Amino acid sequence: MKNAGTENEVTSFPVWVALDESPPTALSGMSAQVTISTDTRKDVVTVPIQAVTVRAAGDDAAAKDAPPAGKRKLDKVVFVVDGDVVKKRVVEIGLSSETHVEVVRGLEAGEVVVDGPYRTLARELEDGMAVSAGQEGP
C-alpha cells in the first residue's frame, strides 16, 4: 500500500492476461490497457473522489496539540453543506473507481458535499465555515 491514509492509497499487483481468442485486428507485440473490476455494488452512496480528504482524528483543538503528522491517527472526512455553513463529517469509505468513492457510513443519500481543490478541503475548510453555492474557496 502506498501513502496509507491519503487519497493516494494504491495497491499494485503484476497481472498477466491471456485471451481465449485473439482479436482480429491484434498483432504480435501490440500493447493493451486492461481494466479489471474486482467488485461491483448497486444502490450505494458515492461522492467524487476529490471530495474526500483526511484530517487529524478527534476535535480540531486537540489535533493542534497532537503528535507530528506522521504519528497522528487520521480520519477520512467530507464536508457537508448545511444551510449556509459546512459540517465536517467523518466517513467510512468502500469501493472506489478513478472518479468516485463509495461512502459506507457517515453520509446519507441526497446530502450535498463540498468538492473542490485539494488544498481547500485538506487545509483551509473548517467545520462551521460559511459557504454559498458556486463559491470559489472558503
Buried (B, 14 or more C-beta within 10 A) or exposed (E): EEEEBEBEEEEEEEEEEEEEEEEEEEEEEEEEEEEEEEEEEEEBBBBEBBBBBBBBBEEEEEBEEEEEEEEBEBBBBBBBBEEEBBBBBEBEBBBBEEEBBBBBEBBEEEBEBBBBEEEBBBEEBEBEBEBEEEEEEB
